[in-house]
């Protein structure tokens, strides 16, 4: 587990070896491969949280989103890697 900006960032269980994997839950590479996208789900629907130049910035956006919704645990949401 890592921390940034006072938020807990959870590492992906898939690891960095998976295609497009970033190492962070809720973060994937964009189609162009130049940006990192933070995504989540709300009521079964995908929510795009933004595109970022660094994976850690996307992970912070994901962690903020989860914290704002009172969902610090990640067990119930599928990984976006």
C-alpha positions as a printed NumPy array, in Angstrom:
array([[  0.   ,   0.   ,   0.   ],
       [  1.246,   3.478,  -0.861],
       [  0.211,   6.943,   0.273],
       [  0.073,  10.252,  -1.579],
       [ -1.46 ,  13.551,  -0.526],
       [ -2.595,  11.903,   2.707],
       [ -4.634,   9.252,   0.867],
       [ -4.095,   5.495,   0.865],
       [ -3.42 ,   4.24 ,  -2.65 ],
       [ -4.151,   0.574,  -3.145],
       [ -1.957,  -1.446,  -5.44 ],
       [ -3.598,  -3.63 ,  -8.027],
       [ -3.62 ,  -7.374,  -7.463],
       [ -2.853,  -7.858, -11.168],
       [  0.622,  -6.381, -10.88 ],
       [  2.467,  -4.552, -13.606],
       [  2.85 ,  -7.575, -15.855],
       [ -0.736,  -7.439, -17.181],
       [ -1.242,  -5.606, -20.473],
       [ -2.043,  -1.953, -19.756],
       [ -1.608,  -2.475, -16.012],
       [ -0.401,   0.5  , -14.003],
       [ -0.035,  -1.131, -10.62 ],
       [ -2.918,   0.894,  -9.128],
       [ -6.543,  -0.11 ,  -8.662],
       [ -8.869,   2.05 , -10.784],
       [ -6.111,   3.287, -13.11 ],
       [ -5.489,   2.25 , -16.711],
       [ -3.442,   3.555, -19.631],
       [ -5.328,   5.604, -22.217],
       [ -5.71 ,   4.256, -25.741],
       [ -2.861,   6.514, -26.897],
       [ -0.636,   5.187, -24.103],
       [  0.416,   8.724, -23.145],
       [ -2.031,   9.323, -20.301],
       [ -3.424,   7.435, -17.319],
       [ -7.17 ,   7.278, -16.767],
       [ -8.869,   7.02 , -13.393],
       [-12.187,   5.164, -13.47 ],
       [-14.665,   3.755, -11.004],
       [-18.237,   2.482, -10.952],
       [-21.344,   3.912,  -9.338],
       [-24.541,   1.849,  -9.26 ],
       [-23.042,  -0.511, -11.828],
       [-22.255,   2.267, -14.303],
       [-18.736,   3.356, -15.271],
       [-17.549,   6.751, -14.046],
       [-14.554,   8.423, -15.693],
       [-12.667,  10.473, -13.123],
       [-10.17 ,  12.077, -15.483],
       [ -6.955,  11.676, -17.451],
       [ -3.553,  12.385, -15.945],
       [  0.064,  12.49 , -17.074],
       [  1.209,  10.347, -14.115],
       [ -0.276,   7.105, -12.81 ],
       [  0.042,   8.242,  -9.202],
       [ -2.08 ,  11.342,  -9.941],
       [ -4.816,   9.132, -11.398],
       [ -4.565,   6.875,  -8.337],
       [ -5.022,   9.91 ,  -6.059],
       [ -8.148,  10.94 ,  -8.013],
       [ -9.521,   7.408,  -7.628],
       [ -8.758,   7.344,  -3.893],
       [-10.437,  10.752,  -3.414],
       [-13.52 ,   9.586,  -5.279],
       [-13.793,   6.451,  -3.173],
       [-13.232,   8.36 ,   0.076],
       [-15.892,  10.951,  -0.81 ],
       [-18.398,   8.168,  -1.256],
       [-17.432,   6.447,   1.974],
       [-16.008,   3.453,   0.107],
       [-12.465,   3.172,   1.322],
       [-12.577,  -0.63 ,   0.965],
       [-12.091,  -2.018,  -2.513],
       [-13.307,  -5.582,  -2.162],
       [-16.711,  -5.042,  -3.786],
       [-15.537,  -3.247,  -6.923],
       [-13.859,  -4.998,  -9.845],
       [-10.422,  -3.722, -10.778],
       [-10.045,  -1.51 , -13.831],
       [ -6.651,  -2.902, -14.865]])
